[in-house]
């Protein structure tokens, strides 16, 4: 996906399972928070890998009040299910 997140907007908490997820920030910043206790704000050029294995919930939010965030996200479905998170 090639996503543009408007200022003060984003993707609320949602589930993923049996996926390896790769995110790359092209413009702006994006805050990731997940059910395993991880939280970080990623800026332009940052890369994030997340293993959703047996299941994880997470959100991605653009907390900037003026600037959009644009990021690429790829979901890889491994051959084996239930990999560790």
BAKE-976053 format. One record per residue: residue number from 1; residue in one letter; x, y, z of N, C-alpha, C in turn. Coordinates in pm, 1 decimal, always signed. Example, Ala and Ser with C-alpha at 12.3 -4.5 7.8 and 13.67 -1.06 7.14 Angstrom:
BEGIN
{atom 1,"A",{+1319.0,-569.0,+780.0},{+1230.0,-450.0,+780.0},{+1320.0,-330.0,+780.0}}
{atom 2,"S",{+1285.0,-225.0,+708.0},{+1367.0,-106.0,+714.0},{+1290.0,+3.0,+787.0}}
***
This chain:
BEGIN
{atom 1,"X",{+83.6,-118.8,+0.0},{+0.0,+0.0,+0.0},{+87.5,+124.3,+0.0}}
{atom 2,"X",{+42.6,+224.5,-67.4},{+101.9,+357.8,-65.8},{-2.7,+446.3,+0.5}}
{atom 3,"X",{+16.3,+477.7,+128.6},{-85.3,+547.4,+207.4},{-45.7,+690.2,+238.2}}
{atom 4,"X",{-144.4,+779.0,+235.8},{-127.9,+916.0,+281.3},{-221.5,+933.9,+400.4}}
{atom 5,"X",{-163.6,+974.3,+513.8},{-240.6,+995.3,+635.5},{-248.3,+1145.6,+660.7}}
{atom 6,"X",{-368.8,+1196.0,+666.8},{-390.6,+1338.7,+688.4},{-346.6,+1379.3,+829.2}}
{atom 7,"X",{-319.2,+1509.5,+849.7},{-280.5,+1557.2,+983.3},{-384.0,+1517.6,+1089.7}}
{atom 8,"X",{-334.7,+1484.0,+1208.5},{-419.8,+1446.2,+1322.8},{-516.9,+1334.7,+1287.4}}
{atom 9,"X",{-470.0,+1236.2,+1210.4},{-555.1,+1126.2,+1166.4},{-471.2,+999.2,+1163.5}}
{atom 10,"X",{-532.5,+889.0,+1124.7},{-457.1,+764.8,+1114.1},{-545.8,+642.9,+1110.5}}
{atom 11,"X",{-484.5,+530.8,+1142.8},{-552.8,+402.0,+1144.4},{-559.8,+356.7,+1289.3}}
{atom 12,"X",{-681.8,+352.6,+1344.1},{-700.5,+310.1,+1482.8},{-660.1,+164.6,+1502.3}}
{atom 13,"X",{-669.8,+118.2,+1624.4},{-627.9,-16.8,+1658.7},{-701.3,-120.7,+1573.9}}
{atom 14,"X",{-621.9,-208.5,+1510.8},{-676.3,-313.4,+1424.4},{-583.6,-435.3,+1431.0}}
{atom 15,"X",{-636.9,-554.5,+1402.0},{-557.1,-676.7,+1414.5},{-484.9,-717.7,+1285.6}}
{atom 16,"X",{-376.2,-789.8,+1304.8},{-305.7,-860.5,+1197.8},{-263.5,-995.1,+1255.0}}
{atom 17,"X",{-259.0,-1097.2,+1172.5},{-208.5,-1228.2,+1214.4},{-145.5,-1296.7,+1093.4}}
{atom 18,"X",{-45.2,-1379.0,+1121.1},{+22.7,-1457.6,+1018.3},{+73.4,-1369.9,+903.9}}
{atom 19,"X",{+136.4,-1260.2,+941.1},{+194.1,-1168.1,+843.1},{+325.7,-1112.9,+895.9}}
{atom 20,"X",{+414.1,-1081.2,+804.0},{+532.8,-1002.2,+831.7},{+504.3,-868.2,+765.1}}
{atom 21,"X",{+515.6,-758.8,+840.4},{+473.6,-627.9,+790.4},{+593.8,-533.7,+786.6}}
{atom 22,"X",{+612.2,-471.5,+673.0},{+722.3,-379.8,+647.7},{+663.8,-242.2,+617.7}}
{atom 23,"X",{+708.2,-140.3,+690.9},{+662.5,-2.8,+667.8},{+782.3,+87.1,+641.9}}
{atom 24,"X",{+768.7,+177.7,+546.4},{+874.4,+272.9,+511.6},{+812.3,+411.4,+501.1}}
{atom 25,"X",{+863.4,+505.8,+580.8},{+807.7,+640.5,+584.6},{+872.0,+725.4,+475.5}}
{atom 26,"X",{+789.0,+778.2,+385.0},{+836.6,+862.3,+275.1},{+834.5,+1010.3,+311.0}}
{atom 27,"X",{+731.1,+1054.1,+383.4},{+715.4,+1194.7,+421.7},{+646.9,+1201.4,+557.3}}
{atom 28,"X",{+685.2,+1298.1,+638.4},{+619.1,+1320.9,+766.2},{+662.3,+1221.0,+871.3}}
{atom 29,"X",{+574.2,+1198.1,+968.6},{+603.0,+1102.9,+1075.8},{+477.1,+1024.9,+1111.0}}
{atom 30,"X",{+497.8,+905.6,+1163.8},{+388.6,+814.6,+1195.3},{+419.6,+747.2,+1328.0}}
{atom 31,"X",{+322.7,+746.9,+1419.3},{+341.2,+681.4,+1548.2},{+274.4,+544.8,+1545.0}}
{atom 32,"X",{+353.5,+443.4,+1573.5},{+306.9,+304.0,+1578.6},{+294.6,+264.8,+1725.7}}
{atom 33,"X",{+185.6,+198.1,+1759.4},{+164.9,+145.5,+1894.9},{+100.4,+9.3,+1880.0}}
{atom 34,"X",{+151.8,-92.2,+1955.0},{+94.2,-225.6,+1940.0},{+67.1,-293.8,+2072.9}}
{atom 35,"X",{-2.6,-406.9,+2065.1},{-47.0,-480.4,+2183.4},{+65.7,-552.9,+2255.6}}
{atom 36,"X",{+186.5,-552.0,+2201.3},{+300.2,-612.3,+2271.3},{+375.0,-508.6,+2356.0}}
{atom 37,"X",{+323.9,-383.9,+2357.5},{+383.2,-278.6,+2438.0},{+479.6,-187.8,+2363.8}}
{atom 38,"X",{+499.0,-212.1,+2235.3},{+587.2,-125.9,+2156.4},{+516.7,+2.5,+2116.5}}
{atom 39,"X",{+589.9,+113.1,+2122.8},{+540.5,+240.2,+2072.0},{+660.5,+321.0,+2026.6}}
{atom 40,"X",{+652.7,+372.3,+1902.8},{+759.9,+457.3,+1852.1},{+706.0,+546.3,+1742.0}}
{atom 41,"X",{+771.1,+661.1,+1727.1},{+737.4,+752.6,+1619.3},{+845.6,+741.5,+1513.4}}
{atom 42,"X",{+802.5,+711.1,+1392.2},{+893.2,+691.0,+1279.7},{+891.5,+814.9,+1191.7}}
{atom 43,"X",{+1007.8,+862.6,+1152.7},{+1018.0,+978.9,+1065.4},{+1060.6,+940.0,+925.4}}
{atom 44,"X",{+1070.5,+1040.1,+840.4},{+1109.2,+1018.6,+700.5},{+1234.9,+933.1,+690.6}}
{atom 45,"X",{+1227.9,+829.0,+607.0},{+1341.2,+739.3,+586.0},{+1348.9,+624.1,+683.6}}
{atom 46,"X",{+1264.8,+624.2,+787.9},{+1267.2,+514.6,+884.4},{+1195.3,+392.2,+829.2}}
{atom 47,"X",{+1242.9,+277.4,+871.5},{+1186.6,+148.7,+831.1},{+1143.4,+75.1,+956.7}}
{atom 48,"X",{+1030.1,+7.7,+949.6},{+984.4,-74.7,+1061.3},{+944.3,-211.5,+1009.7}}
{atom 49,"X",{+986.3,-314.6,+1082.9},{+943.4,-451.4,+1056.7},{+861.1,-496.6,+1175.8}}
{atom 50,"X",{+747.5,-561.1,+1150.0},{+664.5,-614.1,+1258.0},{+620.9,-755.0,+1220.2}}
{atom 51,"X",{+643.7,-848.5,+1311.1},{+595.2,-985.4,+1293.3},{+461.5,-997.1,+1363.6}}
{atom 52,"X",{+359.2,-1032.9,+1287.5},{+225.6,-1045.3,+1345.4},{+192.4,-1189.9,+1379.2}}
{atom 53,"X",{+280.1,-1283.0,+1348.9},{+268.5,-1423.8,+1387.1},{+130.6,-1470.2,+1427.8}}
{atom 54,"X",{+115.6,-1509.6,+1554.9},{-10.5,-1563.0,+1605.2},{-115.3,-1454.2,+1627.2}}
{atom 55,"X",{-76.0,-1327.9,+1613.4},{-172.7,-1218.2,+1622.4},{-121.9,-1101.7,+1704.4}}
{atom 56,"X",{-148.9,-982.5,+1655.4},{-112.3,-859.2,+1724.6},{-211.5,-751.4,+1681.2}}
{atom 57,"X",{-239.5,-657.8,+1770.4},{-320.7,-542.3,+1735.4},{-230.1,-420.7,+1738.1}}
{atom 58,"X",{-251.4,-327.9,+1644.1},{-168.7,-207.8,+1642.6},{-244.2,-91.8,+1579.8}}
{atom 59,"X",{-188.3,+27.5,+1599.9},{-242.8,+148.3,+1539.0},{-128.7,+227.1,+1477.0}}
{atom 60,"X",{-161.9,+310.9,+1378.7},{-66.4,+400.2,+1314.4},{-133.2,+536.8,+1306.4}}
{atom 61,"X",{-71.4,+636.3,+1368.9},{-132.8,+768.2,+1376.4},{-33.9,+877.1,+1335.4}}
{atom 62,"X",{-86.2,+976.7,+1264.7},{-10.0,+1095.9,+1230.6},{-52.6,+1203.8,+1329.8}}
{atom 63,"X",{+30.3,+1229.6,+1430.2},{-5.1,+1326.8,+1533.6},{+29.9,+1470.3,+1494.7}}
{atom 64,"X",{+96.5,+1488.3,+1380.7},{+129.5,+1623.3,+1333.1},{-0.7,+1695.8,+1298.0}}
{atom 65,"X",{-15.0,+1818.2,+1344.7},{-139.1,+1893.0,+1323.0},{-143.5,+1966.3,+1188.7}}
{atom 66,"X",{-29.7,+1968.7,+1115.1},{-25.3,+2044.4,+990.2},{+16.5,+1963.8,+867.5}}
{atom 67,"X",{+99.6,+1861.1,+885.2},{+159.8,+1791.9,+771.0},{+107.3,+1649.9,+753.0}}
{atom 68,"X",{+91.3,+1611.6,+626.7},{+53.8,+1474.0,+593.3},{+170.2,+1379.6,+621.4}}
{atom 69,"X",{+139.0,+1253.2,+633.5},{+239.5,+1147.2,+638.1},{+212.3,+1054.7,+519.5}}
{atom 70,"X",{+315.4,+1020.9,+447.6},{+302.5,+924.9,+337.5},{+396.2,+809.1,+368.4}}
{atom 71,"X",{+342.9,+686.7,+361.8},{+426.4,+569.6,+387.4},{+384.2,+452.5,+300.5}}
{atom 72,"X",{+480.2,+365.6,+278.1},{+456.2,+240.2,+206.6},{+446.8,+129.1,+309.0}}
{atom 73,"X",{+354.0,+37.3,+288.5},{+343.1,-77.6,+378.2},{+318.7,-202.7,+294.1}}
{atom 74,"X",{+397.8,-304.2,+324.6},{+388.6,-431.9,+253.2},{+360.0,-542.8,+353.4}}
{atom 75,"X",{+267.2,-631.5,+319.1},{+233.1,-745.9,+402.5},{+281.4,-872.7,+333.0}}
{atom 76,"X",{+360.5,-948.5,+403.8},{+410.8,-1075.5,+351.9},{+342.1,-1187.2,+429.3}}
{atom 77,"X",{+287.4,-1283.3,+357.1},{+219.7,-1397.9,+418.8},{+313.7,-1518.8,+412.2}}
{atom 78,"X",{+375.6,-1554.6,+525.5},{+468.6,-1667.9,+525.3},{+396.4,-1800.6,+500.3}}
{atom 79,"X",{+472.5,-1900.1,+459.1},{+416.1,-2033.0,+433.9},{+370.6,-2103.1,+561.4}}
{atom 80,"X",{+430.7,-2064.7,+674.6},{+399.1,-2128.4,+802.2},{+316.7,-2032.2,+887.7}}
{atom 81,"X",{+207.3,-2079.8,+947.7},{+122.0,-1996.9,+1032.1},{+165.2,-2005.7,+1177.2}}
{atom 82,"X",{+128.3,-1903.9,+1255.6},{+152.6,-1903.6,+1400.1},{+295.1,-1872.8,+1438.9}}
{atom 83,"X",{+371.7,-1805.0,+1352.6},{+508.3,-1767.4,+1387.9},{+506.4,-1675.9,+1509.8}}
{atom 84,"X",{+615.3,-1670.9,+1587.2},{+618.1,-1584.3,+1705.6},{+602.8,-1437.2,+1668.3}}
{atom 85,"X",{+544.8,-1361.6,+1760.1},{+527.9,-1217.0,+1741.5},{+657.1,-1147.7,+1776.5}}
***
